[in-house]
Each structure stands twice: as C-alpha cells, then as structure tokens.
Amino acid sequence: MSALKYRERIGEVLAAIWATQSASIRKAAEIMAASIDGGGLVHLFGSGHSVLPVLDIFPRYGSYPGFRPLMDARLMWTNVLGSGGAKGLLWLERREGYAPLLFENEPIRAGDVMLVFSHGGQNAVAIEVAMEARQRRLKTLAVTSMDNHRKREATHSSGKKLADVVDLAMDNCVPAEDALVEIEGWREPVAAGSTVAAVTISMALVAEVAAQLAARGLRPPVFVSPNVPGIPADHNQQVFAAYERSLARLGSGGVG
C-alpha cells in the first residue's frame, strides 16, 4: 500500500532529522533566543511551498512574539494559472535582484535573525534574502536539503547556494527530488516530504527557543486557541499587543 510506504519514508526522514540535526536545531534556537532577549526579531522567509513553515511559526497557536514572517504575496500563489498563479511565482523566485526590495521599509536591524526555508536552496530570492540579511549584520539560518546542495550545481551568478551563504544550515534530510514514493508504472515519484520536514524543524525551533527564553527568565504571551477552556477572551490581544510593541521598538510604527 503506497500510503504505508509514505509513512515509512517520512518516518525515515524524521528519524534522520533527530539523529543528525538536533545539535544544529539547538544552536539555531540559542541564536534566536539571544536575539529575542536583546529586543530583536527572528524574521522568517520562504517562497512557494516554503512559505508554509513560515506561516506555521507565527501567528500560530502555541507560538509567541519574537518571530516575524517576511511575506510577499507575489512569492506565493492564489491561483494555479493566470494572475497570482504558480507559473508567475516560479518565474519571479528565480530572478536575481528582487530580494533586496523585500527589505525596503521593513523593521529589520543588525542583531536580528533571518531564517530562510528553501528545500532546493537554488532560487535566487532565497539566496539573496540571506545575502542581504548578512550584509545588514543579521545572523542567518536556513532549513534546506543538503542532498540537493551536494548534487546540484549552483544556478545563482555568485556560484553560491543557500547553505553557502548562511551562518548555520539545518538539513531537512529530504532527498533532492522531494517526492518520496515510487509508483509502479510511473517514471516520477510522488508525495513530497519537504513540507513535513520543514514544519517539524520549525516547531522544534519554537519549542527549543521557548525553553531558551524561559532559562533567561523571559515569559512572552503565548498565542492560544480560543476554544481552550479558561482562556480569557482578551488573551490573544495581549499577544498581538506584544508583537506590535516589538515592531515599534524597531521604528516600524507597528505595521507588519
């Protein structure tokens, strides 16, 4: 049964993450917690499907201020074809020179952290977001496929791939082709693994950063489902207010 084959393969991916990436996840969490403790922000970026772990970190039930998604609707899709379609996204994320525009009028400063998600680690926009962040003296982190990094030639004019331009790269442990299940009679495998892997790492980071913040004596308000009994009606307003204050400290006027 192919469904069980996917369970087997994704289980292997997750086991590999815990076996090989735990130290890197812990180190990344230390970097992120230190920035948040110092009044900084952890900016989150991904394009295409790699926006999914960004969306799942904050605002998200079980998360807390200190994280900030760096979003651009042109680097996602609201359609398959036509306006807002995947074809346009696939074209734009490969164009060099676009990423620096994302930093204009954004509350980004030295001492912050930039976490970039990109399975392939080849697209210009992901590489250049990391490059621009380093130039602005941010700590840079990535979640990417090191199998893809090893197997593929760089396509960016710098000759670099994402893992080459960050301070710390975490391996999602997914093979370069992403799809995990072979189907008899089909040439291409199906059922991608990189989203499950990226969200697993992102939630591990949310948990570990929280532990690091607690060890520093910090307790930011946590975003909680309003369906949880006993949660005050205004609880999540405290989360949004704390997030807005974090932006105001960076001179953004509380927008973003």
N, C-alpha and C positions, 0 to 999 in steps of 0.2 A: 504494500500500500504506500503510495507516494507521500501521503500526508505523514505517515510514520517516518518515512525517510527524511522528510524535512525536520521533524522533531529530533531525529538522530543527528543530522548535520548541524542544526542550530545549537543543539546541546554541545557538540564538539567545539563550536565557535565560542560559546560562553565559557566552557571549561578552559579553553586556551587563554581567554581574557584573564580569568582569575589566576591561572598558573603563571602567566608571563607579564601581565600588566599591572598587577596590584601595587608594586613599588612605584611605578610611574603615576598611577592614579593618586596614590598618597602624596607624592611630591607635587603634583599639579594642584591638589587640594591645599597643600601648605602655601603655595604661591598665591592662590586665590584668596584664602583666608587672611593672609598677611595684607593683601591689598584692601580687602573689605574693612579689616580692623583699622587701617590707616585712613579710612574715609574714601577709598577708591571704589571703582566698579569693575565687575567682570563682564566685559562685553562679549556677546555670543553672535557668531555669524555662520551661516550656511546658505547655499543656494540650491534650487531644485529640491530633491528629496532630502537633502541635508539641512533644510530648514526645519524638518520635523523634530529633531532633538533640541533645536533652539527653542521652538515653541513649547516643548515639554519641560523645559527648565523653569522658566518664569514668564508670565504669571501662571502658576500651576499649584493645585492643591498639594500641600506638603513641601512647598518651597517658600522662599523668604527674600526680602530685599537684599541687594548686593549684586544681583545678576541683572543684566540689561540686554535684551535682544536688539541686535542691529538689523533692522528689517528694511527691505526694499521690494515693493510689490512686483517690480519688473524682473526680479530674480526668483519669482515663484510663478505658478500658473493658476489661472482661474478657468481655463479652457484647455482642451487638447489642441484644437486648431483655431486659427483666427486670432483676433485681438485677445491679448492675455494668454495666448496658447503656449504649449510646451516648446514648439519649434522656435519661437522668438526667444524664450528663456535659454534654450540650448545654444543659440547664436550669441546672445549677449554675455553669458558667463564665460565664454571663450575669448572675448575681446579684451585686449590689453589696453590699459589706460582708464578703464571705467571705475575701478575700485576706489581710487583716491577721492572721487566725487562723493562717495558714501560718508566720508569723514567731515564734509562741509557742514558747519553749524551743528555738529554733534558734540555732546558733553563727554569728550574723550580727552584725557590728560595723561602726562607722564606719571607712572606709578600704578596706572590701571593695568588690567589684564585683558588680552584678546584671546578668546577660544574659538578656533575655526574648525568646523566639521566639513570634511570632504573625503568621500570614500576613495575617489580616484587620485586626488591630490595633484591633478594636472591642470585644472581650469584656471585661467588667468585671474579671474576675480578672487578666488580663494587665496592664491599665491600672493596677489598684490595687496589684499587686505592685511595679510600677515606682514608683508614687507613694509607697508605704510605704518602699521602699528609699531613695528620695531623702530622705524625712523623717528616716531614720536615718543620713543622710550617707554613703551609698554612691554610688559612680559608677554610672550606669545606662546600659545599652546595649540595643539592640533589633535584631532581624532581622525585617523586616516588608515588606509590599507597599506601596510608595509610590504605585503606581497605585490601589490600593484606598483609600489615605489621601486621595488627591486627589478621588476620585469619590464617596465615601460620606460622608453626614452622620454626625456623632458620635451615638452612642446612649447614652453614659455621661452621667450627670446633670451632670458637670463641664463638659460640652461639649468634652472632650478625647478624642483618640485616642492610641494608644500612642506614635507618633512625636512627639507634642506634649509628652510628659512624661518623656522620657529625655534624657541628655546627648548621646548620639550614636545615630542610627538608620542601620542598613545596609539598603539596598533589596535584596530578593531578586529584583527585576526580573521577577517573575511577574505576569501580568495579574490584575485583581481577581477574575475568576471562577475562577482557579486552573487549571481544566481547559484543555488546550492543543489538542486535536484535534477538528475538526468531522467528523461522520459524516453522509454523505448520507442524507436522510430523517429524521434525528433533529434535534430542536429544540435539545437541550443538547449542548455539547462534552463530551468525555471525556478521561481520562488527565491527572491532576493533575501540576503541576510544582513546587509549593512545597516538598515534602519533599526532592527532589533539590537544589533551590536552597539550602535551609537547611542541609542536610548539607554541601554544597560550601563554603558560607561557614564553617560550624563547623570543618571540617577545615583550611581555610585559616587560621583563627584558631589552631588547635592548632599548626600548623606555624610560624606567624609569632611566636606567643608563645614557643615553644621557642627560636627564633632570638634573640629579645629577651632571654630569660633567659640564653642562652649568652653573649651580648655583655656581660651583667652578671656573668659568672663563675659562674653557677649551673648545676648539672647534676643535676636531680632524677632519681630512678629512673624508668625508662620501662617501662610495662606491656607485656610481650612474650608472644606466643603460646608455650605450652609445646611446640609442635610444631617450633619453630626449633632446629636442631642447635646444641649447645654452650651452651645456656642452662641455668644451674644450676637444680636442682629448687626451690630456695627463692627464686629471683629475684623472683617476683611478691609473695612475702610481704614483701619489702623495700618494695615499692610500697604495700601496704596499711598497713604499719607507719608509713611516712612520712605517709600520709594521716591515720592515726589521731593522729599527733603534731600535725598541723596543726589538727585539731579540738580537741585537748586544750589547745592554746595559746589557743583561744577560749573555754575554760571549759565545753565541752560534755560533758566526761567521755568523749570518744572515741566517741560514738554519733552516727550519721547518715550 
